[in-house]
Amino acid sequence: MEVYRITLAKYAKQLIAPGSEARWNSRGYFVIYTAGSRALASLENLVHRDSEGLKSLFKVIVISLPDEIGIAEISIKGLSENWTKSNNLYLTRQIGNTWLTSLSSCVLKVPSAVIKGEFNFLINPAHPSFSTIKIESLEEFEFDSRLK
């Protein structure tokens, strides 16, 4: 299976988890966020950057997840009705932090808060299977200048 990560070009040659807080993890919990498509990866970036930030040099990292790698899944049915709201981030962070520390799987499939019906894939770099995940390719990427 392939997943996608759009990142600044200077960080694209390796899979790095910055440890910054995000929807599914608290600060200090290291996770690599990827998306099920290039389009979703693009939109996920768009909602987290201002228009100036979109003018930087980016790459798409195409990541290969081996068929035998463990992928757990968070069902949207198991989440509260307002899980996408910013004042409820503590709920999804708790889920992600628990998953990360349990080492129960290397990858966690989570619903996207940006596009209903789409999915992001979180990668736990502390999991023993992480070494089987490979960067398949790097692709040039430029945000369309009409995006704001």
C-alpha positions as a Markdown table, in Angstrom:
| # | Residue | x | y | z |
|---|---|---|---|---|
| 1 | Met | 0.0 | 0.0 | 0.0 |
| 2 | Glu | 1.2 | 3.5 | -0.8 |
| 3 | Val | 0.6 | 6.6 | 1.4 |
| 4 | Tyr | 1.7 | 10.1 | 0.8 |
| 5 | Arg | 3.3 | 12.9 | 2.8 |
| 6 | Ile | 3.8 | 16.4 | 1.5 |
| 7 | Thr | 6.6 | 18.2 | 3.3 |
| 8 | Leu | 9.2 | 20.9 | 2.9 |
| 9 | Ala | 11.8 | 19.7 | 0.5 |
| 10 | Lys | 14.6 | 20.0 | 3.1 |
| 11 | Tyr | 12.9 | 17.3 | 5.2 |
| 12 | Ala | 11.9 | 14.9 | 2.4 |
| 13 | Lys | 14.8 | 12.5 | 2.3 |
| 14 | Gln | 13.9 | 10.7 | 5.5 |
| 15 | Leu | 10.9 | 9.8 | 7.5 |
| 16 | Ile | 11.0 | 12.1 | 10.6 |
| 17 | Ala | 8.4 | 12.6 | 13.3 |
| 18 | Pro | 8.9 | 16.1 | 14.7 |
| 19 | Gly | 7.0 | 15.5 | 18.0 |
| 20 | Ser | 4.9 | 18.5 | 17.6 |
| 21 | Glu | 1.3 | 18.3 | 18.8 |
| 22 | Ala | -1.3 | 17.6 | 16.2 |
| 23 | Arg | -4.8 | 16.2 | 16.0 |
| 24 | Trp | -3.8 | 12.6 | 17.0 |
| 25 | Asn | -0.8 | 13.3 | 19.3 |
| 26 | Ser | 0.3 | 15.5 | 22.1 |
| 27 | Arg | 3.7 | 17.4 | 22.1 |
| 28 | Gly | 6.5 | 14.9 | 22.7 |
| 29 | Tyr | 4.7 | 12.0 | 21.1 |
| 30 | Phe | 6.4 | 11.2 | 17.9 |
| 31 | Val | 4.2 | 10.2 | 14.9 |
| 32 | Ile | 4.5 | 10.6 | 11.1 |
| 33 | Tyr | 1.3 | 11.8 | 9.5 |
| 34 | Thr | 0.6 | 10.5 | 6.0 |
| 35 | Ala | -2.5 | 10.5 | 3.8 |
| 36 | Gly | -4.3 | 8.0 | 1.6 |
| 37 | Ser | -3.9 | 10.2 | -1.5 |
| 38 | Arg | -1.8 | 13.1 | -2.8 |
| 39 | Ala | -4.9 | 15.3 | -2.8 |
| 40 | Leu | -5.7 | 14.7 | 0.8 |
| 41 | Ala | -2.1 | 15.3 | 1.8 |
| 42 | Ser | -2.3 | 18.6 | -0.1 |
| 43 | Leu | -5.4 | 19.7 | 1.7 |
| 44 | Glu | -4.1 | 18.7 | 5.1 |
| 45 | Asn | -1.1 | 21.0 | 4.4 |
| 46 | Leu | -3.4 | 23.7 | 3.2 |
| 47 | Val | -5.4 | 23.9 | 6.4 |
| 48 | His | -2.2 | 24.1 | 8.5 |
| 49 | Arg | -0.3 | 26.8 | 6.5 |
| 50 | Asp | -0.9 | 30.4 | 5.6 |
| 51 | Ser | -0.6 | 31.5 | 1.9 |
| 52 | Glu | 3.0 | 32.6 | 2.4 |
| 53 | Gly | 3.9 | 29.1 | 3.7 |
| 54 | Leu | 2.6 | 27.6 | 0.5 |
| 55 | Lys | 5.3 | 29.3 | -1.5 |
| 56 | Ser | 8.1 | 27.2 | 0.0 |
| 57 | Leu | 9.7 | 24.2 | -1.8 |
| 58 | Phe | 7.8 | 21.0 | -1.2 |
| 59 | Lys | 8.1 | 17.3 | -2.1 |
| 60 | Val | 5.6 | 14.5 | -2.1 |
| 61 | Ile | 7.1 | 11.5 | -0.3 |
| 62 | Val | 5.6 | 8.3 | -1.6 |
| 63 | Ile | 5.8 | 5.8 | 1.2 |
| 64 | Ser | 5.4 | 2.0 | 0.8 |
| 65 | Leu | 3.7 | 0.2 | 3.6 |
| 66 | Pro | 4.4 | -3.6 | 3.3 |
| 67 | Asp | 1.3 | -5.8 | 3.0 |
| 68 | Glu | 2.2 | -7.6 | 6.3 |
| 69 | Ile | 2.5 | -4.5 | 8.4 |
| 70 | Gly | 0.0 | -4.1 | 11.2 |
| 71 | Ile | -2.6 | -1.4 | 10.5 |
| 72 | Ala | -5.1 | -0.6 | 13.3 |
| 73 | Glu | -8.1 | 1.5 | 12.5 |
| 74 | Ile | -10.1 | 4.1 | 14.4 |
| 75 | Ser | -13.7 | 4.0 | 13.2 |
| 76 | Ile | -15.6 | 7.3 | 13.0 |
| 77 | Lys | -18.5 | 5.5 | 14.7 |
| 78 | Gly | -16.3 | 5.2 | 17.9 |
| 79 | Leu | -15.6 | 9.0 | 18.0 |
| 80 | Ser | -17.8 | 11.7 | 19.6 |
| 81 | Glu | -20.0 | 13.7 | 17.2 |
| 82 | Asn | -17.9 | 16.8 | 17.4 |
| 83 | Trp | -14.5 | 15.1 | 17.3 |
| 84 | Thr | -13.3 | 17.4 | 14.5 |
| 85 | Lys | -13.7 | 20.6 | 16.6 |
| 86 | Ser | -10.5 | 22.2 | 17.9 |
| 87 | Asn | -11.8 | 22.2 | 21.5 |
| 88 | Asn | -12.1 | 18.4 | 21.3 |
| 89 | Leu | -8.5 | 17.8 | 20.3 |
| 90 | Tyr | -7.8 | 16.3 | 23.7 |
| 91 | Leu | -10.1 | 13.4 | 22.8 |
| 92 | Thr | -8.2 | 12.4 | 19.6 |
| 93 | Arg | -4.8 | 13.1 | 21.2 |
| 94 | Gln | -5.6 | 10.7 | 24.0 |
| 95 | Ile | -6.5 | 8.0 | 21.5 |
| 96 | Gly | -3.3 | 8.6 | 19.5 |
| 97 | Asn | -1.0 | 8.8 | 22.5 |
| 98 | Thr | -2.4 | 5.5 | 23.8 |
| 99 | Trp | -1.9 | 3.9 | 20.4 |
| 100 | Leu | 1.7 | 5.2 | 20.2 |
| 101 | Thr | 2.7 | 4.0 | 23.6 |
| 102 | Ser | 1.0 | 0.6 | 23.3 |
| 103 | Leu | 3.1 | -0.3 | 20.2 |
| 104 | Ser | 0.0 | -2.4 | 19.2 |
| 105 | Ser | 0.6 | -1.7 | 15.5 |
| 106 | Cys | 3.0 | 0.3 | 13.4 |
| 107 | Val | 0.3 | 2.2 | 11.4 |
| 108 | Leu | -3.1 | 3.7 | 12.5 |
| 109 | Lys | -5.7 | 4.5 | 10.0 |
| 110 | Val | -7.7 | 7.5 | 11.1 |
| 111 | Pro | -10.6 | 9.5 | 9.6 |
| 112 | Ser | -9.6 | 12.8 | 8.0 |
| 113 | Ala | -11.1 | 15.9 | 9.7 |
| 114 | Val | -10.6 | 17.8 | 6.5 |
| 115 | Ile | -12.6 | 15.5 | 4.1 |
| 116 | Lys | -15.2 | 13.1 | 5.4 |
| 117 | Gly | -14.8 | 9.6 | 4.0 |
| 118 | Glu | -11.0 | 10.0 | 3.5 |
| 119 | Phe | -8.3 | 8.6 | 5.7 |
| 120 | Asn | -4.9 | 9.5 | 7.1 |
| 121 | Phe | -2.4 | 6.9 | 8.1 |
| 122 | Leu | -0.2 | 7.6 | 11.2 |
| 123 | Ile | 3.1 | 5.8 | 11.4 |
| 124 | Asn | 4.8 | 5.0 | 14.7 |
| 125 | Pro | 8.6 | 5.3 | 14.3 |
| 126 | Ala | 9.1 | 3.6 | 17.7 |
| 127 | His | 7.4 | 0.4 | 16.5 |
| 128 | Pro | 9.7 | -2.6 | 15.7 |
| 129 | Ser | 8.1 | -2.9 | 12.2 |
| 130 | Phe | 9.0 | 0.7 | 11.3 |
| 131 | Ser | 12.2 | -0.4 | 9.6 |
| 132 | Thr | 10.2 | -2.2 | 6.9 |
| 133 | Ile | 8.6 | 1.0 | 5.8 |
| 134 | Lys | 10.4 | 2.6 | 2.8 |
| 135 | Ile | 10.3 | 5.8 | 0.9 |
| 136 | Glu | 9.3 | 4.6 | -2.6 |
| 137 | Ser | 10.0 | 7.9 | -4.4 |
| 138 | Leu | 10.1 | 11.7 | -4.0 |
| 139 | Glu | 8.1 | 13.9 | -6.3 |
| 140 | Glu | 8.2 | 17.6 | -7.0 |
| 141 | Phe | 5.2 | 19.4 | -5.6 |
| 142 | Glu | 4.0 | 22.9 | -6.0 |
| 143 | Phe | 0.8 | 24.4 | -4.5 |
| 144 | Asp | -1.3 | 26.1 | -7.2 |
| 145 | Ser | -0.9 | 29.8 | -6.8 |
| 146 | Arg | -4.7 | 30.3 | -6.7 |
| 147 | Leu | -4.8 | 28.5 | -3.3 |
| 148 | Lys | -5.0 | 30.8 | -0.3 |
